[in-house]
Amino acid sequence: MALKITVIGTGYLGATHAAAMAELGFEVLGLDVVPEKIDMLGRGEVPMYEPGLAELLRAHVAGIEGSSGRLRFTMDFAEVAEFGDVHFVCVNTPQKHGEYACDMSYVDSAMESLAKHLTRPCLVVGKSTVPVGSAERIAARIAELAPAGAEAELAWNPEFLREGFAVQDTLHPDRIVAGVGSERAERLLREVYAKPLAEGTPFVVTDFPTAELVKTSANSFLATKISFINAMAEVCEAGGGDVAKLAEAIGHDERIGSKFLRAGIGFGGGCLPKDIRAFMARAGELGADQALTFLREIDSINMRRRGAMVEMAREAVGGTFLGKRVGVLGAAFKPDSDDVRDSPALNVAGQIHLQGGQVTVYDPKGMDNARRLFPTLGYADSALEAVRGADVVLHLTEWREFRELDPAELGGATASRVLLDGRNALDPALWRAAGWTYRAMGRPAA
């Protein structure tokens, strides 16, 4: 008999996973504790912007004309427990207020709410990013609470979704990691992921601690690479080098590679910053804090880039933001997303506003979320409106729309043709040819 899948938590990760499981042919029941979210998803609407997700959802949500009907949503844990053979837990693990550690309350609550209703053999699969050691503790708690006892097993299957590519990453992952405690758990996960495995996706079987460490290790390595090239940008600034050419040169070394070597204002979002901080905190609890002290400097370099962009902008407008208009292109932490959590772009815009600048922001998808987070900033409906009358323009999120802007048309709207490229993503020659003063971190002024 075909497996039935449940997905607990229908935020960014859960909504994508639920729709993808339905696309892979499974009957899926999604659960959330927020009624508004359940209502939206039940109408085939997505509470966040993610390319291709709304279309995938509408193709499978029950009650929508032309859909497969394989995907439904509920708020009832008892219904989920009765329905599912494999339960994916996809809830958030934010950073605790006032400290680096990870807040496990949502995961623990979801696991306990589910466990007490598990009356038959099943597999509970954690996908959230958690501190190493969590799975072993949760497995024991499920066995204690579940009427099915040890027949309700746990596995850990970390997610590796990139915002902007989440649908692709779920349906065609570059690897699947399965932290399991039995052959049965491995067999069930192989059955769930049979289609991507048939395409050749590697399947890495590990114990619980290794599976928990994979995501935080991968994110730490990525953060290190980004902060490394940003540190080199600081040296280039001091020594007169060009960080873009430097990155090109070292990127040809196959041991290093060219990906994520674009210097700029650094990383943000809901994963990378909080994951490396939680990793440091957990290492400290385990007595291995010295192993990850380098991550403190990675975090410091990253946050320093935001301040450097603010300083570059102040210098560009004559030493003070008072009475100056600043146009900001970008609010989301990365392109193809409306996610503004820990967004470097909004952080820079906010700092400039606090220092007296009149800031106007435009982002293709992140405007509503930005307004909720920074209601005192100015917002415009287009790039042209955002830069109207601006003394300086800051390019802070590398949307394709911004790369395709006409520098001459934009220049006609500004008070001064000064562009600071915080992402090193625009063509300096093109903008300079249109009469702009173009600056980017770690690159010569001309």
C-alpha positions as CSV (number, residue, x, y, z in Angstrom):
1,M,0.0,0.0,0.0
2,A,1.3,3.5,-0.9
3,L,2.7,5.5,2.0
4,K,0.8,8.5,3.3
5,I,2.8,11.6,4.2
6,T,2.1,14.3,6.7
7,V,4.0,17.6,7.0
8,I,3.9,19.4,10.4
9,G,4.6,23.2,10.1
10,T,3.7,24.8,6.8
11,G,6.1,27.8,6.7
12,Y,8.7,28.2,4.0
13,L,10.1,24.7,4.4
14,G,6.9,22.8,5.2
15,A,4.7,24.3,2.5
16,T,7.4,23.5,-0.1
17,H,7.9,20.0,1.2
18,A,4.2,19.3,1.3
19,A,3.6,20.4,-2.3
20,A,6.7,18.5,-3.4
21,M,5.6,15.3,-1.7
22,A,2.2,15.6,-3.5
23,E,4.1,16.2,-6.8
24,L,6.0,12.9,-6.2
25,G,2.7,11.1,-6.1
26,F,1.9,10.8,-2.3
27,E,-1.3,11.6,-0.5
28,V,-0.3,14.5,1.8
29,L,-1.8,16.1,4.9
30,G,-0.2,19.3,6.1
31,L,-0.7,20.7,9.6
32,D,-0.2,24.1,11.1
33,V,-1.4,25.9,14.3
34,V,-2.1,29.2,12.5
35,P,-5.6,29.3,11.1
36,E,-4.9,32.0,8.6
37,K,-2.0,30.0,7.1
38,I,-4.2,26.9,6.8
39,D,-7.0,29.0,5.1
40,M,-4.5,30.4,2.6
41,L,-2.9,27.1,1.7
42,G,-6.3,25.5,1.4
43,R,-7.1,28.1,-1.3
44,G,-3.9,27.2,-3.0
45,E,-2.2,30.5,-2.0
46,V,1.3,30.7,-0.6
47,P,2.1,32.9,2.4
48,M,5.5,33.7,1.0
49,Y,7.1,34.4,-2.4
50,E,9.0,31.4,-3.8
51,P,9.3,30.9,-7.6
52,G,7.2,28.0,-8.8
53,L,5.7,27.1,-5.4
54,A,2.2,28.7,-5.9
55,E,1.8,26.8,-9.2
56,L,3.0,23.5,-7.6
57,L,0.6,24.0,-4.7
58,R,-2.4,24.7,-6.9
59,A,-1.6,21.6,-8.9
60,H,-2.3,19.4,-5.9
61,V,-4.5,21.1,-3.3
62,A,-7.9,19.3,-2.9
63,G,-10.9,21.3,-4.0
64,I,-9.1,23.4,-6.7
65,E,-10.3,22.7,-10.2
66,G,-7.8,20.7,-12.2
67,S,-5.7,19.7,-9.2
68,S,-4.7,16.2,-8.3
69,G,-6.4,16.6,-4.9
70,R,-3.6,14.8,-3.2
71,L,-2.8,17.7,-0.7
72,R,-5.0,18.7,2.2
73,F,-4.5,20.8,5.3
74,T,-5.6,20.5,9.0
75,M,-5.0,21.9,12.5
76,D,-5.8,18.5,14.2
77,F,-2.8,16.5,15.4
78,A,-5.0,13.4,16.0
79,E,-6.1,13.5,12.3
80,V,-2.5,13.8,11.2
81,A,-1.4,10.8,13.4
82,E,-4.2,8.7,12.1
83,F,-3.6,9.6,8.5
84,G,0.2,9.3,8.1
85,D,2.8,6.6,7.8
86,V,5.7,9.1,7.6
87,H,5.4,12.4,9.5
88,F,7.8,15.2,8.5
89,V,8.4,17.9,11.1
90,C,9.3,21.2,9.5
91,V,8.9,23.8,12.2
92,N,11.1,26.8,12.8
93,T,14.2,26.9,15.1
94,P,14.9,30.6,15.6
95,Q,17.7,32.2,17.6
96,K,16.8,32.7,21.2
97,H,16.3,36.3,22.3
98,G,19.4,37.7,23.8
99,E,21.7,34.7,23.1
100,Y,23.2,32.7,20.3
101,A,21.5,29.4,21.1
102,C,18.7,27.8,19.1
103,D,15.1,28.0,20.4
104,M,13.9,24.4,20.3
105,S,10.4,25.1,21.8
106,Y,8.6,24.8,18.4
107,V,10.2,21.5,17.6
108,D,9.7,20.1,21.0
109,S,6.0,21.2,21.1
110,A,5.3,19.8,17.6
111,M,7.0,16.4,18.5
112,E,5.1,16.1,21.8
113,S,1.7,17.1,20.3
114,L,2.2,14.5,17.6
115,A,3.7,11.7,19.7
116,K,0.7,11.3,22.1
117,H,-1.5,10.5,19.2
118,L,0.7,7.9,17.5
119,T,-1.1,4.6,18.0
120,R,0.4,2.5,15.2
121,P,3.9,2.0,13.6
122,C,5.2,5.1,11.8
123,L,8.3,7.1,11.1
124,V,8.6,10.7,12.4
125,V,11.2,12.6,10.4
126,G,12.8,15.8,11.6
127,K,13.8,18.2,8.9
128,S,14.4,21.3,11.1
129,T,18.0,22.5,11.8
130,V,18.7,21.6,15.4
131,P,21.6,21.4,17.8
132,V,23.5,18.1,17.7
133,G,22.2,15.8,20.3
134,S,18.5,16.9,19.9
135,A,17.4,13.8,17.9
136,E,18.5,11.3,20.5
137,R,16.6,13.2,23.2
138,I,13.5,13.6,21.0
139,A,13.5,9.9,20.0
140,A,13.4,8.9,23.7
141,R,10.5,11.4,24.3
142,I,8.5,10.1,21.4
143,A,8.9,6.5,22.6
144,E,7.8,7.6,26.1
145,L,4.7,9.5,25.0
146,A,3.5,7.5,21.9
147,P,0.9,4.7,22.6
148,A,2.8,2.8,19.8
149,G,6.0,3.0,21.9
150,A,9.1,2.0,20.0
151,E,7.0,1.4,16.9
152,A,7.0,5.2,16.5
153,E,10.5,5.7,15.3
154,L,12.5,8.9,14.6
155,A,14.8,9.8,11.7
156,W,16.6,13.0,10.9
157,N,16.6,14.2,7.3
158,P,18.0,17.8,7.2
159,E,16.8,20.2,4.6
160,F,19.1,22.0,2.2
161,L,16.7,24.4,0.6
162,R,18.0,27.6,-1.1
163,E,15.4,30.4,-1.1
164,G,14.6,31.1,-4.7
165,F,15.4,27.5,-5.7
166,A,13.3,25.6,-3.0
167,V,11.1,23.7,-5.4
168,Q,14.0,22.5,-7.5
169,D,16.0,21.6,-4.4
170,T,13.1,19.5,-3.0
171,L,12.2,17.7,-6.2
172,H,15.8,17.3,-7.5
173,P,18.1,17.5,-4.4
174,D,21.9,17.4,-4.8
175,R,22.0,14.9,-1.8
176,I,19.6,13.3,0.7
177,V,21.0,12.7,4.2
178,A,19.2,10.2,6.4
179,G,20.1,10.0,10.1
180,V,18.4,6.7,11.1
181,G,18.5,4.1,13.9
182,S,17.1,1.1,12.0
183,E,17.0,-0.5,8.6
184,R,13.2,0.0,8.6
185,A,13.6,3.8,8.9
186,E,16.1,3.8,6.1
187,R,13.8,1.7,3.9
188,L,10.9,4.1,4.5
189,L,13.0,7.1,3.6
190,R,14.2,5.4,0.4
191,E,10.6,4.8,-0.5
192,V,9.7,8.4,0.1
193,Y,12.6,9.6,-2.1
194,A,12.4,6.9,-4.7
195,K,12.0,9.3,-7.6
196,P,15.0,11.6,-6.9
197,L,17.1,8.5,-6.0
198,A,16.2,7.0,-9.4
199,E,17.6,10.2,-11.0
200,G,20.9,9.5,-9.3
201,T,20.7,11.8,-6.2
202,P,23.2,10.5,-3.6
203,F,21.7,9.0,-0.4
204,V,23.9,9.4,2.6
205,V,23.0,7.2,5.6
206,T,24.3,8.4,8.9
207,D,23.7,8.2,12.7
208,F,21.6,11.0,14.4
209,P,24.5,13.3,15.4
210,T,26.1,13.3,12.0
211,A,22.8,14.1,10.3
212,E,22.2,17.0,12.7
213,L,25.7,18.3,12.0
214,V,25.5,18.2,8.2
215,K,23.3,21.3,7.8
216,T,25.2,23.5,10.3
217,S,28.5,22.4,8.9
218,A,27.5,23.2,5.3
219,N,26.1,26.6,6.4
220,S,29.3,27.4,8.4
221,F,31.5,26.5,5.4
222,L,29.4,28.7,3.1
223,A,29.4,31.6,5.6
224,T,33.2,31.2,5.8
225,K,33.6,31.5,2.1
226,I,31.4,34.6,1.8
227,S,33.2,36.3,4.8
228,F,36.6,35.3,3.4
229,I,36.1,37.2,0.2
230,N,34.6,40.2,2.1
231,A,37.7,40.2,4.3
232,M,39.8,40.3,1.1
233,A,37.7,43.2,0.0
234,E,38.8,45.1,3.1
235,V,42.4,44.4,2.3
236,C,41.8,45.4,-1.3
237,E,40.3,48.7,-0.1
238,A,43.4,49.3,2.0
239,G,45.9,48.2,-0.6
240,G,44.3,49.5,-3.8
241,G,43.5,46.0,-5.2
242,D,40.4,44.9,-7.1
243,V,38.5,42.2,-5.2
244,A,36.4,41.2,-8.3
245,K,39.6,40.4,-10.3
246,L,41.1,38.7,-7.2
247,A,38.0,36.5,-6.9
248,E,38.1,35.6,-10.6
249,A,41.7,34.6,-10.3
250,I,41.4,32.4,-7.2
251,G,38.1,31.0,-8.4
252,H,39.9,29.2,-11.3
253,D,41.6,27.0,-8.7
254,E,39.4,23.9,-8.7
255,R,40.1,23.4,-5.0
256,I,38.5,26.8,-4.2
257,G,35.9,27.3,-7.0
258,S,34.2,30.5,-8.0
259,K,30.8,30.2,-6.3
260,F,30.1,32.6,-3.4
261,L,33.2,34.7,-4.0
262,R,31.4,37.9,-4.8
263,A,32.3,40.6,-2.2
264,G,29.6,42.8,-0.9
265,I,27.5,43.6,2.1
266,G,27.4,40.0,3.3
267,F,24.9,37.3,4.1
268,G,21.6,37.5,6.0
269,G,18.3,35.7,6.0
270,G,16.6,33.3,8.4
271,C,19.2,30.5,8.2
272,L,22.9,31.4,7.8
273,P,23.4,33.9,10.7
274,K,21.3,32.1,13.3
275,D,22.7,28.7,12.3
276,I,26.3,29.6,12.7
277,R,25.5,31.3,16.1
278,A,23.6,28.2,17.3
279,F,26.5,26.0,16.2
280,M,28.9,28.1,18.3
281,A,26.6,27.9,21.3
282,R,26.2,24.1,21.0
283,A,29.9,23.6,20.6
284,G,30.4,25.6,23.8
285,E,27.9,23.4,25.7
286,L,29.8,20.3,24.5
287,G,33.1,21.7,25.6
288,A,34.3,22.0,22.0
289,D,34.0,25.8,21.7
290,Q,37.6,26.3,20.6
291,A,36.8,24.3,17.4
292,L,34.4,27.0,16.3
293,T,36.0,30.3,17.5
294,F,36.7,31.1,13.9
295,L,33.0,31.5,13.3
296,R,32.9,34.5,15.7
297,E,35.2,36.3,13.3
298,I,33.1,35.1,10.3
299,D,30.0,36.6,11.9
300,S,32.0,39.8,12.8
301,I,33.3,40.3,9.2
302,N,29.8,39.8,7.9
303,M,28.2,42.4,10.2
304,R,31.1,44.8,9.6
305,R,30.3,45.0,5.9
306,R,26.9,46.6,6.6
307,G,28.6,49.3,8.6
308,A,31.2,49.8,5.8
309,M,28.4,50.4,3.2
310,V,26.8,53.0,5.5
311,E,30.2,54.7,5.8
312,M,30.7,54.6,2.0
313,A,27.3,56.2,1.5
314,R,28.0,58.9,4.1
315,E,31.2,59.7,2.4
316,A,29.5,59.8,-1.0
317,V,27.0,62.5,0.2
318,G,29.6,64.8,1.7
319,G,30.0,63.5,5.3
320,T,26.4,63.7,6.7
321,F,23.1,62.2,5.8
322,L,21.1,65.2,7.1
323,G,19.0,66.6,4.3
324,K,20.2,64.0,1.9
325,R,18.0,61.7,-0.2
326,V,19.1,58.0,-0.5
327,G,17.6,55.6,-3.0
328,V,17.9,51.9,-2.0
329,L,17.4,49.1,-4.6
330,G,16.6,46.0,-2.6
331,A,15.0,44.9,0.6
332,A,15.0,41.1,0.6
333,F,18.1,39.4,1.9
334,K,18.6,37.8,-1.5
335,P,16.9,37.9,-5.0
336,D,13.9,35.7,-5.9
337,S,12.6,35.9,-2.3
338,D,10.4,38.2,-0.3
339,D,12.3,37.2,2.9
340,V,13.6,40.2,4.8
341,R,14.7,38.4,8.0
342,D,18.1,39.8,9.0
343,S,18.3,41.5,5.6
344,P,21.6,43.3,5.1
345,A,19.8,45.7,2.6
346,L,17.2,46.7,5.2
347,N,19.8,46.9,7.9
348,V,21.8,49.4,5.9
349,A,18.7,51.4,4.9
350,G,17.6,51.5,8.5
351,Q,21.0,52.7,9.8
352,I,21.1,55.5,7.2
353,H,17.5,56.5,8.2
354,L,18.5,56.6,11.9
355,Q,21.4,58.9,11.0
356,G,19.1,61.5,9.3
357,G,18.9,60.3,5.7
358,Q,15.6,60.4,3.7
359,V,15.6,56.8,2.5
360,T,13.3,55.4,-0.2
361,V,13.4,51.6,-0.8
362,Y,12.1,49.5,-3.7
363,D,12.2,45.7,-4.0
364,P,10.4,43.6,-6.6
365,K,8.9,41.2,-4.0
366,G,9.8,42.2,-0.5
367,M,7.9,45.5,0.0
368,D,5.1,44.3,2.2
369,N,7.4,42.4,4.6
370,A,9.8,45.3,4.6
371,R,7.1,47.8,5.5
372,R,6.0,45.6,8.4
373,L,9.6,45.4,9.7
374,F,10.7,49.0,9.0
375,P,7.5,51.1,8.8
376,T,9.4,54.4,9.1
377,L,11.3,54.0,5.9
378,G,10.0,55.4,2.6
379,Y,8.9,53.0,-0.1
380,A,8.3,53.3,-3.8
381,D,6.5,51.2,-6.5
382,S,9.5,51.1,-8.9
383,A,13.2,51.6,-9.1
384,L,12.8,54.8,-10.9
385,E,10.5,56.2,-8.1
386,A,12.9,55.0,-5.4
387,V,15.8,57.0,-6.8
388,R,13.9,60.2,-7.8
389,G,15.8,63.1,-6.4
390,A,18.4,60.9,-4.7
391,D,21.9,62.2,-3.8
392,V,23.2,58.6,-3.8
393,V,21.7,55.2,-5.0
394,L,22.5,52.0,-3.2
395,H,22.2,48.6,-5.0
396,L,21.8,46.1,-2.1
397,T,19.9,43.1,-3.4
398,E,21.0,41.6,-6.8
399,W,17.7,41.2,-8.5
400,R,17.8,40.6,-12.3
401,E,15.5,43.6,-12.7
402,F,18.2,45.9,-11.3
403,R,20.9,44.4,-13.6
404,E,18.6,45.3,-16.5
405,L,17.9,48.9,-15.5
406,D,18.8,51.6,-18.0
407,P,21.5,53.8,-16.3
408,A,20.7,56.8,-18.5
409,E,17.0,56.7,-17.7
410,L,17.7,56.2,-13.9
411,G,20.2,59.1,-14.0
412,G,17.6,61.4,-15.4
413,A,15.6,61.0,-12.2
414,T,18.4,61.4,-9.6
415,A,19.8,64.6,-8.1
416,S,23.3,63.1,-8.4
417,R,24.5,60.2,-10.4
418,V,26.4,58.3,-7.7
419,L,25.9,54.5,-7.4
420,L,27.2,52.3,-4.7
421,D,27.0,48.6,-5.7
422,G,26.7,46.7,-2.4
423,R,26.6,43.4,-4.4
424,N,29.3,43.8,-7.0
425,A,26.7,42.7,-9.5
426,L,26.3,45.6,-11.9
427,D,28.5,46.4,-14.9
428,P,30.8,49.3,-13.9
429,A,31.6,50.2,-17.5
430,L,27.9,50.5,-18.4
431,W,27.1,52.8,-15.5
432,R,30.2,55.0,-15.9
433,A,29.5,55.4,-19.6
434,A,26.1,56.9,-18.6
435,G,27.9,59.5,-16.4
436,W,27.6,57.7,-13.1
437,T,30.2,57.6,-10.3
438,Y,30.3,53.9,-9.6
439,R,31.7,52.5,-6.4
440,A,31.8,48.9,-5.0
441,M,33.5,47.5,-1.9
442,G,37.1,46.4,-2.5
443,R,37.3,47.8,-6.0
444,P,39.1,50.9,-7.4
445,A,37.0,54.0,-7.7
446,A,37.6,54.1,-11.5
